[in-house]
Structures are given as C-alpha cells and as structure tokens.
Amino acid sequence: MPMIPLHVSAHSKPSPRQLVRWGGVVCVAFSMFQSSSNAIAQSSTPVVMNAEMAESWAKLVLKGVDTEFPNKLSLVYLNKDQIKAPREHFPAFYGCYDWHSSVHGHWVLVRLLKDYPGMASAPKVREVLSRHLSEENLKQEAAFFARDEQKTFERMYGWSWLFRLVIELDGWDDADAKRWRDNLRPLEEVLVRRVRDYLPKLTFPIRIGQHTDTGFALGQILDYARAMEQPELQDLVIDRAKAYFATDLDYPVHYEPSGHDFFSSCWNEADLMRRVLPGPEFENWLTQFVPKLATQLTDGTIAPVVVSDVTDPKIVHLAGLNLNRAWCLRSVASALRQDHPLKRVLNENAESHLAAGLAYINSGHYEGDHWLATFGLYAIARVGVVDGGQ
C-alpha cells in the first residue's frame, strides 16, 4: 500500500480522528482538543519507520540542504567585509533555512542511508553528502566557528546536532562515511573546546522551549562524550546536569507550552536526567520533579497540541513540540522498571504525541518542512534510548 502522508492546509485544523497511512500502518493522527479540554489524543498501532517513509523524508531533506534561500542568519559582524551569503560562510551547512537545521538535515540523510541503503534516493544522498561534507568545506566552517566573535553562534543547539551527526558516522563500516567522519574532526574539535569553556561558566540552566534549552543540549553532548569515550567531557556534563537539575521539585508542567515552543523544557530535563541517574535514583527524582504525573498524563495537561498555521515559522514550532514530547516521554518510560505504574501511560501518551507530530511532516510549506523530518526520525528511531536506563 503506498504511503499517503497527511497534508495540513495553511490555516486548517484536522478533523477529530484524522487518519494517516504510513505504508500500511494506520495511526490516528490526533484528536482535536482546545486548551480547556481534558481529552487526550489517542493513537492506535504504534508508528514504525519503513522504506516508503525513508524515501519520502530523504527527498524532503535533499531539497532543503541545497536550498540556500530563504535563510536566517544570526551572526556577529565586526565589519562590513564579513557580510556574506550563507554559502560563503558555510559551504557545508548553508541550506535548510539556518545552520542547525542543515546540520540535523544531514544527520537525517546519514541515518536513512545507513538504515535503508537500497532506497532509490541513496545515490543522490551519497553525492550530496560527499559534496557538502568535503574536507575543504568543513575546514572553512571550523575556521568560522573558531573566531572569537562567533563563540555564541549556535550555542549549544547547533553544536549538539553536529555531535549527533558525528555519533551517527563514527564506527560505520562504509568508505564514504569514514571519509565524512574524518572531515568533520576540525569542526568537532572546535565545538568540543567551546563546550568545555562554556559549561563551567553557565551558572544557571536555560529553561526554554526553543534552541538554547540546556537540558536538550546536555543530553546530546553526554551521548557524544560516551560514544567517543571522552571521560572528562562526560564527567563535566554529568556534574553540570546534577548542579542544575538534581534538586528540582514540582515542575509547573501545566505552564507548557508557550506560544511557539518546539521543545518541552520539562521533558528535555527528564530525558537528560534519565541518562545521568541510575534507575532507582531517577525514579525517585521523577517523583519529586513531577509529583502529579500520573494525573497530568491522562487529564489533558500533557496532551498533543494543534498547529493553527503551518505557514508561520514560529507557530509551526508546535508540531515539533509534539515530536519532542514523544521522544522524551518514551525515553523516560524506558528508564523505569518494567512494573513501574507510569511506564504504560507514558508510552501511550508518547504515541499520541508522535502521531500528532507526524501529521505535519511534508505539509508542503517550507516553514516546517525544512526541519520537521529530523524530529520525526529522532522520535521514531528512539535515538539515544537504552531500555532499562543507564
């Protein structure tokens, strides 16, 4: 059965039980709910990745990584001579509207190529990755990031996705992948130095539903440190994570989301701490962190959200929030013991969020299409999750 992705019109809201067909897997995308309702979206069969989805998402990302404009730069210029077009600054990661989206778009291409090497787009994916991730291109990007006036650029969100790309390539027994991975080393080394310099100075964590959220970044950096066997970096991240979050109590989860969040700071924090704390300690921490969780998972407090306008680059962030919550809730559930009373309801809530978020991928509007496949793949592939916790 062919894949029929759901396309959401620019200003429409889905019907109460809109169906999405993913190569024969049928799931309920989401139930409509207003902020005052207590309904939670219900999904049926858990969504799984398949070859048709891989091909569709590969094409979507391939288009984005070579789309230089529109582009959102957020740079510090010391003089007018530094003002350049995106490709002149970033010959590898110039597309997808902004640098970080380009980086995690490349991660999507690598992951799909690894998992579906026979997909029709595979030759094109290899060609694009070889062209973008060349030694010359990445040396130029490393030199850009090494400039002192750019030390805050993409801190730490874009850095985190670069590390995730490195993890995906490292150890892959593929000649092209080995070359791409080696070419990334200069930029990787600059960003590791940036992290080591920055974290000891970050007195307070940043709790926000967008790029600079500390919980998300530390989770990615910790995965990188462990994968690359960098114990000093690992210890630094764990130390800072405990300093920032170990004593958190009564998180006001009912205040989320804000109007254009694509992250839940609450659940990014929990996703980090399940990496940091042993199972029993994490369970105790979670009980204090969100003490009313059993109720809030079922009364509509933590429920999928609707995007009112997928053409608005900020409002469409909410589609990503659904996917972010999905992967965090599933990750938290994975760290709990099998008989924990919250395990089932966490997974059920996660599936509802996943179905809701997937409904907005391939909407036909670049505002979301330049990045949402990344969040979808991350959620479906259970990236960074080890059942049973650390």
N, C-alpha and C positions, 0 to 999 in steps of 0.2 A: 504494500500500500504506500503510495507516495506521501512524503511529508507535506502537511498543509499548515504552515505557520500562521498564527493569528496576527492579523494586521489591525492595529488600532488607529482609527482616523484621528485627525489632528485635534478635534475637540469633543470626541465622543467618549462615553463611558460604556464598558462592556455590559452585556446582559447578565442577569444574576447567576446563571450557570453556563457560562460560555465554554465550549469545548475546544480543546486543542489536540490535533493529531500529530504525534511525533513518530512517523514511520510505523504506524500501527499501535503505538502506545497511546492510549486515550487518557487524558487527565482533565480534571475540572480546573480551568484557569483560575478563577476566583469568584467568590460571591461578592456582590455589591454590599458595601456597608458604609454608613455615614459615621462620623466621629461619635455620635451619640448612641450608636447601636452596640449591642452586645454579641452580635453574630461573628463567628469566625469562619473564614473561607475553608471549604472542605475540598480536599483532593482525593482522587481515587487511587489508581495504580501509581506507585512511585515512578517518577520520571527517570529514565536512564538514557545515557548517550548512545547514539547509533550512527552508522555511516552516513545516512542522509543528513542528519543534523550537522555532522562534521563537515560535509561538503558545503552545506548552506552557510555555515559560520565561517569557513575558510574563505569563501568568495566574498563575504561581507567584509572581513578583515583585510583581505588582499586589496580591495578597493580603497579602504581607509588609509593604509600605511603609505600609499603613494599619492594621497590627496593632500597637497601642501596648503591649500586654502579652501575654506576659511581656517584661520589659525589664531590661537590665543596665546600670545607671548606675555610672560610676566618677568621681565628682565631688568637688571640694573645696568644702566649705561653710564660710563664715565665721560664719554664724549660722543659727538655725532658720528665719528668714524666707526664706532662699534655697531651702529644701527644697520642691520642686515635682514634679509629674508630668512625665513625659518630654515630652509635647506642649507643656507650658508653657515648658520650656526651649528646645525645638527644634521649632518649628511646621512646619518643612520636613522635617527628618530625624528623626522621632520613632519610626518603626516599625522592623521587621526586627530586633528584639531589642537592637540597640545602634546608636550613631550611625554608625559607619563602615560597618556592613552596610547601613544605609539609604542612605548616600551611594552606595556602589557598586551597590546595587539600582537607584537612579535612573540610574546610568550604563548598566546593562543595558537599561532601558526606552528610553533615548535611542538607544543603539546599535541596538537591534532596530527601533525606529521609523524610523531612517534607512535601514536595510538592507531592511526589509520594510514599506514604508508602506501596503501594501494588506492587511495581516493583519487578521483580524476584530477583534482587540483594539485596533487603532490608535486609534479614537476615545476609548476608555477611557483608553489610555495618555496621550493628549494632555490629557484632562480632569484626570487625576491629576497630571501634571507641571505643568500650569498652576496647579492648586490648591496644590501643595506649593512650587513654585519661584516664589512671588509676591515682589514687591518688599518688601512688609511683613514677610513671614516671614523672608526672608534678611537683612534689616537687623537683625532681632531676634537671629538667630543670630550675625551678625557682632559685635554688641554683647556677646554672651555670651563669645565667644572672645577678645575684646579685654580682658576682665577679667584682672587680673594673677594672681589665684589660679587661673585656668584655663589658664595658659600651657603646662602639660604635658598638658592634655587632648587625647587622640587624637594625640599626638606620636610619630612622624611618619606613622603608618599611615593614620589617617583623613584627615590633611592631603593625603597622596599621592592618595587616591581622589578627593578634591574637585578636585585639579588634573587628574586624568584625566577627570572629568566636564566640566570647563571645556574641555579639549582637544577632547572629542567635540562640544561645542556650537559652539565657535569656528569661524567661517567657513562654517557650514551655512546654505545659502540657503533658509531657512524662517522665516516670520514669527514663529511661536511660539518657535522655537529662538533667534532673535535676542533676543527678549524675555527668555527664561530665562537666556541667557548674560549679558545686561546686569544682570539681577537678582542674579547670583552675584558681581558685582565687589566689593561691600563685604567679603564673607566671604573671597573670594580674596585681596584686598589685605591683610587682617589676617594670613592664613596665610603669605603671602609674607614679610611682616615677621617673623613668628615663625621661619621657616626661616633668614632672613638673620641673625637674632640668635643662633639656637641652634647652627648648624653650626660657627662659629668656636670655640665653647666645648666642643664634643663632642671631647674629647681622644682617646678610643678608640672604635672602632666597636662597635656592639652586634651580637653574633653569636648569634642565637637563632631557633628555628623558629616563632616567633609574631610578634605585631603589631609589636614595636619593632625588628625586624631592620633594620639600617642599609642593607644592600645593596639591598633591595627599594625602600625609600623614595627613595634617591638615584636609582635608575633612573627612577622615575616623575617625580621632580622635574626631572631632566635632560631628559626628553622634554617636559615642560611648558615649561621655560626655552627650549628650542629652538623649540617650536611658537609660543610667544608672543614670540619674538625679544627675550629678555631676556639679553643677553650677560654682564652682571655676575653674575646668578644662575647662568648656565651655567658661567662660569669658577669660581665658588665651589664648585659641586658637583664639577666635574672635579678641582679642587685637593684637595678633601677626599677624594674617591674614591681618588686616587693616594696621598695621605698614609696612608690607612687600609689599602689593599689592594695597592698596586703591587709590594711585595716579598714577598707571601705565598708560602710554599713548602709543599709536602707536606700539603695539607689532609687531615685524617683523615676522609675521606668515609665510611669504614666505621663511624664512630660515629653516623651518622644513619640513621633518625630517632630522636628521643626519643619518649616515650610519647604525647604529644598534639601533635606538630608539625603545622602546616598549611603551613609553609614549609621549604624546604631552604636554610639559610644559605649553604651551599657554592654552590648553583646560582644563588641570588639574586646572590651576589657575582660569579659568572662572567657572569651576564646584565647586570649593571651594567658590568663591565669591557669587554665587547664593544661597549658604547656609547661608552666612553671612549678606548680604544686603537685606533689604526689596525690593519688586518688582520694584517700580519706581526708587529707587536708583540703583538697579542692572542694570536696562535698561540703565540708564544714564552712569553708569560705563562701560558697554559693548560697548556703542557707542564710548567712548573715547579710550577704550582698543584696539579694532579692528575696526577702523573707516571705513575701506573699506570692511567690512564683506560681505555685500550683493553681491558685485562683486566677492570676493575671494571664496565664496561658489559655484559659478557657472562657473568660468573661468579656473578651473583646479588647482588653487593654493592650495585648501584644498580638496584633492581627494584621493581615496584609492590607496595604493601602492602595488607593486608586490614583492614577495619574490623570489629572484633569486636562492637560495639554501637552502632548508629546512633542510639539514643535518648540516648546520653551526649554532652552538648555538648562535652566535651573530646576524647573518643576519636574522635568523628566528624571531628575535625580532619584525621585521616589521609587521609580522602577528598580533602580539599583539597591535601594534600601531593602526591598522585599528579598532580593537575592542575597544581600549581605546578612540579613537576619537568618535566612535559610541555612547558609553555611555555618554561621556561628551557633545556632540552636542545635544543629546536627553534631557539630564538634563538641559542644558542651555535653550533649547526651552520650557521645562516645566515651567520654571520660568518666562517666558514672558507672557504678557496678551494675551488673545485669538486673538485679532485683530492686534497683532504686525506684521509688514511686514516681519520680519525674521523668524517667527515661522515655517511656512510651509517649507521653503527652508532648514532650519536647520534640520528638521525631515527627509526630503528627502535625504540630504547629509548623515545623520546618518545611514539611511537604506542601502545606498550604501556601506558605510564602514563596517557595520555589515555583510552584505552578503559576502564581500571580506574577512573579517577576519575569518568567519566561515568555509570558504573553506579549511583552513589549519589545522583544528582540525581533529585528527585521521589520520594524514598523514602517519603513520607507522614509524615515526622517533622520537626517544625519545627526541631529542633536542627541539622540540616543544611540543610533546605530554605530557611531564611531567608538563606542566603549562597552555597551551592554553585553555583548557576547563574552567578554572577558569574565564578567561577574557570573554569567550563566554557566560557563565552563568550570570556573572555580567551584561553584556550588555543586554542580552535578558530579564532578570528579572527586569530591571530598579531599581536596588538596590539603596536605599538612595534617590529616587526621589519622591517628592510630587508635583503633578501638581499645578501650581499657585505659586510655590516658598515658601519661609519661611513666 
